[in-house]
């Protein structure tokens, strides 16, 4: 998943960076860095964000 795809999908779900980070189990700063490509992100970060978005796509994890 690219940074651009992450942002597009996050926005499509109406999520803030903070909410996506919480769902993915990463820090807000880490999620922001991934989306802005400000540093080379770890594969695990991308995978955690991707899984959180996939859960939302499937209707899982919608509780606040």
Secondary structure, 3 states (H helix, E strand, C coil): CCHHHHHHHHHHCCCCHHHHHHHHCCCHHHHHHHHHCCCCCCHHHHHHHHHHHHHHHCCCCCCC
